[in-house]
Amino acid sequence: MLTIDNKINELCSLLKLPNQGELLSDIACNQVDYTNAWKGADISLFKGDNLLHLKELAIYSPGIVDLCYIDPPYNTGSKFLYNDNRKSDSSGLFGSNTAWMSFMLPRLVAARELLKNTGVLAISIDDYEHAYLKVLLDHVFGEENFIGNVIICRSKNGKGGKKNLASNHEYLLIYSKSPDANLRGQADETNYDKEDEFGQYRVDGLFRKKGEASLRSDRPNMYYPLFFNSKTGRVSVDPVDGWEEVYPVDSKGIERRWLWGQDTARDRAWQLYASKNGVIYVKNYAGNQDAEKRTKVRTIWSETSFYTEQATKEIKNIFGEKIFDTPKPMEFIKKIIDISANPDSVILDFFAGSGTTAHASIELNKADGGSRKCILMESKDLIPKRHSASKQGFEEISDITEKRLEEIKKIHSSVTYKVFNTESGEEHREVSTKYG
């Protein structure tokens, strides 16, 4: 724990955030067997202070997580069932955001220790703390490990809380633990509408070079004739009886060049396709049909299934009414998991909320035969009496998470889960383990 504490306090000093020493020393060791506790079930829920659980897991089970996804408090000042108002006075380097940054920093440091070297962190956030979260992540994970920033459309018409703008987007910040990490990519939904002896393919870009450095004079050795069969679409570098000849000349009569030299084109002629009019294209093959082809992840996600209203519908269907203020849609979480980690991955969500991450993980397992395991953490903070969740009989926020696991079990009877119930501040904590 000393190494983690030192790292936290070093970063606090560097960023001129309040020292975390007193907070950290107040956290006593837990009697949960953190080395093995999470291994025996599809889902493990740790109730209580997530910082306690993160640090203990980081000590006894470091490097176990493939993907950490969190949806932390956005610090909007709203009156939700959880604390969404961590504000400081406006003095200091980060002004009123200092308290929120101080809250997040130790949790991010501990989470990094839990990731494998190939692990990925993805965090949902909006404009309130986006810039300050990126400052934290650049320091905890390193600027060089910033993978990207995805924009998520959350509604068609936007929220009307701001004076001049109706915001209808949020962000997904993605970092890796090390350069060894890569996103798995998103499923290729391309329609491969043609097929030859090499497999299914679609006609992709022009073989004639466009744009900069595309003229014959730029690369004279890449200006040469090709021969094509207008009936079959086949292309050859060498003359073939009955085939037509074509040069890289565009519709305006300007002499261009091909993408490849003559020798490469001869070796890879099977990847070229000619239209009836002699326009030469490059084929894009679907690849090995036994292995799913994936493409780079796009940075704007606008699927309607990711809208907030969809998440609200899902919560109402499961719990009867909207008992959680800021749920995320299942399809959104499924996409994050799918693009980030393999089907046998360990997933961590230490702001588990209504348990959507676990539900999405199980649904993906059922769809692709995966063996994903999910580690959840949620606080035992009391739910305000005025809140609809309290009126439904829930006393603590983590009770909602546990109820979601019960509902998952009803849908998928083979799913197993454990619940570890800890009370912070007790020297000897009782551990309650439930098997689904």
VMD Tcl script that draws the C-alpha trace (Angstrom):
set ca {
  {0.00 0.00 0.00}
  {2.96 2.29 0.62}
  {3.79 2.43 -3.09}
  {0.23 3.40 -4.03}
  {0.04 5.97 -1.24}
  {3.36 7.48 -2.28}
  {2.25 7.71 -5.90}
  {-1.01 9.40 -4.87}
  {0.71 11.96 -2.69}
  {3.42 12.63 -5.28}
  {0.74 13.46 -7.83}
  {-1.17 15.56 -5.29}
  {1.98 17.58 -4.68}
  {2.68 17.93 -8.41}
  {-0.86 19.07 -9.18}
  {-1.12 21.17 -6.01}
  {-4.07 19.14 -4.74}
  {-4.66 18.58 -1.02}
  {-2.44 15.84 0.42}
  {-4.30 12.54 0.81}
  {-2.20 11.15 3.65}
  {-4.74 11.40 6.45}
  {-7.52 9.95 4.33}
  {-5.40 7.00 3.29}
  {-4.13 6.20 6.78}
  {-7.71 6.04 8.05}
  {-8.50 3.12 5.75}
  {-7.89 -0.15 7.55}
  {-7.26 -3.50 5.88}
  {-10.30 -5.57 5.07}
  {-10.80 -9.24 5.93}
  {-11.99 -10.12 2.44}
  {-9.66 -12.55 0.66}
  {-8.89 -10.18 -2.18}
  {-6.58 -12.69 -3.86}
  {-9.37 -15.15 -4.59}
  {-12.69 -13.47 -3.77}
  {-13.50 -12.32 -7.30}
  {-12.50 -15.56 -9.05}
  {-15.37 -17.83 -8.10}
  {-18.29 -16.13 -9.84}
  {-19.34 -14.37 -13.02}
  {-20.00 -11.18 -11.05}
  {-18.52 -9.98 -7.75}
  {-20.03 -6.98 -5.98}
  {-17.98 -5.24 -3.29}
  {-20.14 -2.96 -1.17}
  {-18.59 -0.04 0.67}
  {-15.91 2.56 -0.01}
  {-14.54 1.84 -3.47}
  {-11.16 3.31 -2.55}
  {-10.76 0.68 0.16}
  {-11.59 -2.15 -2.24}
  {-9.46 -0.74 -5.06}
  {-6.40 -0.46 -2.86}
  {-6.79 -3.88 -1.30}
  {-7.30 -5.54 -4.68}
  {-4.30 -3.63 -6.06}
  {-2.16 -5.07 -3.26}
  {-3.34 -8.68 -3.37}
  {-4.46 -9.06 -7.00}
  {-2.60 -6.50 -9.13}
  {-2.72 -6.71 -12.90}
  {-5.94 -8.71 -13.17}
  {-8.21 -6.33 -15.10}
  {-8.49 -6.13 -18.89}
  {-11.00 -3.28 -18.99}
  {-11.97 -0.73 -16.39}
  {-15.09 1.23 -17.30}
  {-16.53 3.82 -14.93}
  {-19.30 6.38 -15.01}
  {-18.27 8.61 -12.09}
  {-20.24 11.55 -10.65}
  {-20.11 14.40 -13.16}
  {-20.07 17.03 -10.39}
  {-23.02 18.94 -11.80}
  {-24.31 19.96 -8.38}
  {-27.56 18.10 -9.02}
  {-29.53 16.49 -6.20}
  {-29.17 12.85 -7.16}
  {-29.26 9.81 -4.89}
  {-25.44 9.96 -4.86}
  {-23.12 12.89 -4.07}
  {-22.77 14.94 -7.25}
  {-21.56 18.13 -5.60}
  {-17.86 18.10 -4.77}
  {-16.95 21.76 -5.12}
  {-14.10 23.79 -3.66}
  {-13.76 27.54 -3.39}
  {-12.55 29.11 -6.60}
  {-8.99 29.68 -5.41}
  {-6.09 27.47 -6.44}
  {-4.89 26.10 -9.76}
  {-8.08 24.18 -10.60}
  {-10.57 26.41 -8.82}
  {-13.83 24.81 -7.72}
  {-12.86 21.53 -9.44}
  {-10.14 20.79 -6.87}
  {-12.37 18.76 -4.53}
  {-13.61 16.53 -7.36}
  {-10.07 15.98 -8.63}
  {-8.92 15.10 -5.10}
  {-11.74 12.56 -4.89}
  {-10.91 10.94 -8.24}
  {-7.09 10.93 -8.12}
  {-6.47 8.12 -5.58}
  {-9.10 5.94 -7.21}
  {-7.51 6.33 -10.63}
  {-4.05 5.52 -9.26}
  {-5.33 2.33 -7.62}
  {-7.32 1.37 -10.73}
  {-4.19 1.67 -12.85}
  {-2.44 -0.86 -10.59}
  {-5.30 -3.30 -11.20}
  {-5.00 -3.14 -14.97}
  {-2.88 -5.59 -16.92}
  {-0.14 -4.03 -19.05}
  {-2.50 -4.61 -21.97}
  {-5.43 -3.17 -20.03}
  {-7.67 -0.27 -21.05}
  {-9.50 2.38 -19.04}
  {-12.68 4.02 -20.39}
  {-14.51 6.79 -18.52}
  {-17.81 8.50 -19.27}
  {-17.79 12.22 -18.50}
  {-19.33 15.50 -19.67}
  {-18.22 19.12 -19.97}
  {-18.29 19.86 -16.23}
  {-15.14 17.85 -15.49}
  {-13.87 16.62 -18.87}
  {-10.86 18.94 -19.01}
  {-9.90 18.26 -15.39}
  {-10.32 14.52 -15.75}
  {-7.97 14.55 -18.73}
  {-5.36 16.40 -16.64}
  {-5.61 13.64 -14.02}
  {-5.43 10.84 -16.57}
  {-2.47 12.38 -18.39}
  {-0.57 12.36 -15.09}
  {-1.74 8.97 -13.79}
  {-1.57 7.03 -17.06}
  {0.78 9.22 -19.10}
  {-0.01 11.44 -22.07}
  {1.53 8.82 -24.35}
  {-1.14 6.32 -23.30}
  {-4.08 8.48 -24.32}
  {-5.97 6.44 -26.93}
  {-8.75 8.83 -27.77}
  {-11.85 10.81 -26.96}
  {-15.19 9.52 -28.23}
  {-18.21 11.80 -28.54}
  {-21.49 10.15 -27.54}
  {-24.84 11.54 -28.67}
  {-27.10 11.12 -25.62}
  {-30.31 12.74 -26.92}
  {-31.81 14.22 -30.06}
  {-32.88 17.56 -28.64}
  {-30.32 18.02 -25.87}
  {-30.57 19.11 -22.24}
  {-31.79 22.63 -21.54}
  {-29.80 23.29 -18.37}
  {-27.36 25.76 -19.95}
  {-28.22 29.32 -20.96}
  {-27.06 29.30 -24.57}
  {-26.67 25.65 -25.53}
  {-28.78 22.51 -25.37}
  {-26.07 19.91 -24.86}
  {-26.80 16.53 -26.41}
  {-23.40 14.87 -26.09}
  {-21.02 13.39 -23.57}
  {-17.52 11.96 -23.84}
  {-15.76 8.65 -23.43}
  {-12.11 9.14 -22.53}
  {-9.98 6.07 -23.31}
  {-6.47 5.38 -21.99}
  {-4.21 2.35 -21.94}
  {-1.93 1.29 -19.13}
  {1.01 0.88 -21.50}
  {1.87 0.98 -25.22}
  {1.28 -2.79 -25.25}
  {-2.48 -2.21 -25.11}
  {-4.73 -2.02 -28.15}
  {-8.44 -1.72 -28.62}
  {-10.03 -4.81 -30.06}
  {-11.83 -2.66 -32.63}
  {-15.45 -2.52 -33.63}
  {-17.21 -5.23 -35.58}
  {-16.97 -4.74 -39.33}
  {-20.49 -4.17 -40.63}
  {-19.40 -3.78 -44.24}
  {-21.51 -5.49 -46.88}
  {-19.10 -7.72 -48.82}
  {-21.30 -8.19 -51.87}
  {-18.85 -9.90 -54.23}
  {-16.92 -13.16 -54.10}
  {-14.09 -14.85 -55.95}
  {-11.71 -17.73 -55.31}
  {-9.95 -15.66 -52.62}
  {-13.11 -14.95 -50.60}
  {-15.83 -12.36 -50.14}
  {-14.95 -8.78 -50.94}
  {-16.32 -5.37 -51.79}
  {-14.99 -2.82 -54.25}
  {-13.14 -0.21 -52.23}
  {-11.09 2.84 -53.30}
  {-9.75 3.73 -56.70}
  {-6.44 2.20 -57.74}
  {-5.68 5.47 -59.53}
  {-3.98 7.86 -57.12}
  {-5.93 11.01 -56.17}
  {-4.94 14.26 -54.52}
  {-1.41 15.21 -53.54}
  {1.51 13.62 -55.45}
  {-0.93 11.88 -57.80}
  {0.43 13.14 -61.14}
  {2.38 11.06 -63.62}
  {5.28 13.47 -63.19}
  {5.35 12.79 -59.42}
  {6.06 9.06 -59.86}
  {6.72 8.29 -63.55}
  {7.43 4.60 -62.85}
  {3.85 4.23 -61.59}
  {2.38 5.28 -64.92}
  {1.94 2.16 -66.99}
  {-0.86 0.26 -68.78}
  {-3.13 -2.29 -67.14}
  {-5.26 -4.82 -69.01}
  {-8.78 -5.79 -67.94}
  {-11.63 -8.12 -68.80}
  {-14.82 -6.05 -68.86}
  {-16.98 -9.14 -68.33}
  {-15.21 -10.67 -65.33}
  {-13.54 -7.58 -63.83}
  {-10.15 -9.30 -63.75}
  {-7.00 -7.20 -64.15}
  {-3.50 -7.99 -65.44}
  {-0.25 -6.07 -65.73}
  {0.72 -8.11 -68.78}
  {-1.23 -8.07 -72.07}
  {-3.95 -10.72 -72.48}
  {-5.64 -11.49 -75.80}
  {-9.06 -9.86 -75.95}
  {-8.57 -7.68 -72.84}
  {-8.72 -3.91 -73.00}
  {-5.92 -1.50 -72.06}
  {-6.26 1.33 -69.54}
  {-3.93 4.02 -68.15}
  {-4.33 6.08 -64.95}
  {-5.97 9.03 -66.71}
  {-8.83 10.80 -64.93}
  {-12.13 12.05 -66.37}
  {-10.54 15.41 -67.25}
  {-7.81 13.75 -69.28}
  {-5.10 14.45 -66.70}
  {-2.40 11.79 -66.52}
  {-2.21 10.43 -62.99}
  {-0.43 7.39 -61.55}
  {-1.36 4.06 -59.98}
  {-1.02 3.34 -56.25}
  {1.55 0.57 -56.76}
  {4.58 0.05 -58.94}
  {4.43 -2.42 -61.82}
  {6.07 -5.34 -59.98}
  {3.78 -4.99 -56.93}
  {0.73 -4.72 -59.16}
  {1.77 -7.91 -60.96}
  {2.06 -9.81 -57.66}
  {-1.19 -8.39 -56.30}
  {-3.31 -8.26 -59.45}
  {-5.81 -10.57 -57.76}
  {-6.67 -7.65 -55.43}
  {-7.67 -5.41 -58.33}
  {-11.11 -5.13 -59.92}
  {-12.14 -3.42 -63.16}
  {-15.56 -1.98 -63.89}
  {-17.09 -2.40 -67.33}
  {-15.81 1.06 -68.20}
  {-12.24 0.23 -67.17}
  {-12.16 2.03 -63.83}
  {-9.72 0.09 -61.64}
  {-10.49 -0.44 -57.94}
  {-8.82 -2.20 -55.02}
  {-10.72 -5.10 -53.48}
  {-11.37 -5.10 -49.74}
  {-11.68 -8.71 -48.55}
  {-13.67 -9.85 -45.56}
  {-10.74 -11.98 -44.40}
  {-10.86 -15.35 -42.68}
  {-14.53 -16.25 -42.29}
  {-13.70 -18.19 -39.12}
  {-12.31 -15.03 -37.50}
  {-14.42 -11.90 -37.12}
  {-13.03 -8.91 -39.00}
  {-12.78 -5.71 -36.99}
  {-12.15 -2.11 -37.92}
  {-10.83 0.97 -36.16}
  {-13.21 2.50 -33.63}
  {-14.94 5.65 -34.85}
  {-14.93 8.67 -32.54}
  {-18.56 9.76 -32.93}
  {-21.25 7.38 -31.64}
  {-24.74 8.47 -32.59}
  {-26.76 5.27 -32.28}
  {-30.27 5.95 -30.95}
  {-29.88 2.93 -28.67}
  {-27.30 5.01 -26.75}
  {-29.82 7.75 -25.90}
  {-30.52 8.50 -22.25}
  {-34.22 7.85 -22.78}
  {-33.36 4.26 -23.73}
  {-31.48 3.78 -20.46}
  {-34.44 5.17 -18.54}
  {-36.77 2.71 -20.26}
  {-34.48 -0.17 -19.33}
  {-34.36 0.90 -15.67}
  {-38.15 1.20 -15.54}
  {-38.56 -2.23 -17.13}
  {-36.27 -3.80 -14.54}
  {-37.18 -1.90 -11.38}
  {-40.69 -0.66 -12.13}
  {-39.75 3.02 -12.17}
  {-36.72 5.29 -12.55}
  {-34.87 4.56 -9.31}
  {-31.45 5.63 -10.61}
  {-30.88 9.17 -11.85}
  {-28.17 8.73 -14.47}
  {-28.21 5.22 -15.97}
  {-26.33 4.27 -19.11}
  {-27.99 2.20 -21.87}
  {-27.09 -1.46 -22.08}
  {-26.12 -1.27 -25.77}
  {-23.71 1.56 -25.02}
  {-21.90 -0.43 -22.33}
  {-21.90 -3.54 -24.52}
  {-20.13 -1.61 -27.26}
  {-17.48 -0.32 -24.86}
  {-16.80 -3.83 -23.60}
  {-16.82 -5.31 -27.10}
  {-14.35 -2.84 -28.62}
  {-12.00 -2.86 -25.64}
  {-11.50 -6.41 -24.43}
  {-11.63 -10.05 -25.51}
  {-14.48 -12.43 -24.59}
  {-12.45 -13.92 -21.70}
  {-11.71 -10.55 -20.08}
  {-12.03 -9.32 -16.50}
  {-14.01 -6.08 -16.32}
  {-13.97 -3.60 -13.43}
  {-16.58 -0.93 -12.67}
  {-16.03 0.82 -9.35}
  {-18.97 3.21 -9.76}
  {-21.37 0.36 -10.47}
  {-24.61 2.28 -9.91}
  {-27.56 0.34 -11.30}
  {-25.33 -2.56 -12.41}
  {-25.58 -2.08 -16.17}
  {-21.93 -3.03 -16.74}
  {-22.50 -6.46 -15.21}
  {-25.71 -6.95 -17.18}
  {-23.99 -5.96 -20.44}
  {-21.11 -8.34 -19.71}
  {-23.48 -11.26 -19.16}
  {-25.50 -10.45 -22.29}
  {-22.31 -10.44 -24.36}
  {-21.28 -13.77 -22.86}
  {-24.60 -15.26 -23.88}
  {-24.28 -13.81 -27.39}
  {-20.73 -14.84 -28.22}
  {-20.01 -17.69 -25.79}
  {-17.54 -15.57 -23.83}
  {-16.41 -16.06 -20.24}
  {-16.15 -12.44 -19.09}
  {-16.04 -11.80 -15.36}
  {-17.19 -8.54 -13.85}
  {-16.01 -6.88 -10.63}
  {-18.37 -4.22 -9.31}
  {-17.98 -1.74 -6.48}
  {-20.67 0.52 -5.07}
  {-20.98 2.61 -1.93}
  {-23.24 1.98 1.02}
  {-24.27 5.62 1.16}
  {-27.82 6.10 2.35}
  {-30.39 7.04 -0.28}
  {-32.26 10.29 0.51}
  {-35.76 9.65 1.84}
  {-37.27 11.91 -0.81}
  {-35.83 9.82 -3.65}
  {-37.98 7.34 -5.58}
  {-35.50 4.55 -4.82}
  {-36.09 5.03 -1.08}
  {-39.82 4.87 -1.67}
  {-39.24 1.54 -3.42}
  {-37.60 0.15 -0.28}
  {-33.90 0.65 -1.12}
  {-31.86 1.99 1.78}
  {-28.34 2.14 0.35}
  {-27.10 2.79 -3.18}
  {-25.43 -0.62 -3.37}
  {-28.82 -2.24 -2.66}
  {-29.86 -1.14 -6.14}
  {-26.78 -2.77 -7.65}
  {-27.45 -6.02 -5.80}
  {-31.07 -6.02 -6.90}
  {-29.89 -5.78 -10.54}
  {-27.81 -8.92 -10.00}
  {-30.88 -10.71 -8.71}
  {-32.76 -9.66 -11.83}
  {-29.91 -10.84 -14.08}
  {-30.07 -14.20 -12.29}
  {-33.78 -14.47 -13.05}
  {-33.08 -13.98 -16.76}
  {-29.97 -16.16 -16.91}
  {-30.22 -18.88 -14.27}
  {-26.69 -20.17 -14.85}
  {-25.11 -16.85 -13.83}
  {-23.30 -16.83 -10.49}
  {-22.54 -13.81 -8.35}
  {-21.07 -12.92 -4.97}
  {-21.74 -9.97 -2.72}
  {-19.12 -8.78 -0.23}
  {-20.69 -6.50 2.34}
  {-18.19 -4.37 4.26}
  {-18.63 -1.67 6.86}
  {-15.83 0.91 6.73}
  {-14.39 1.87 10.06}
  {-14.85 -1.51 11.74}
  {-11.69 -3.28 12.72}
  {-13.20 -6.68 11.94}
  {-15.70 -6.58 9.11}
  {-18.30 -9.21 8.51}
  {-18.18 -10.66 5.03}
  {-21.47 -11.76 3.56}
  {-21.14 -13.92 0.46}
  {-24.17 -14.79 -1.65}
  {-24.03 -17.26 -4.49}
  {-26.43 -16.84 -7.34}
}
mol new
graphics top color blue
foreach p $ca { graphics top sphere $p radius 0.5 }
foreach p [lrange $ca 0 end-1] q [lrange $ca 1 end] { graphics top cylinder $p $q radius 0.2 }
display resetview
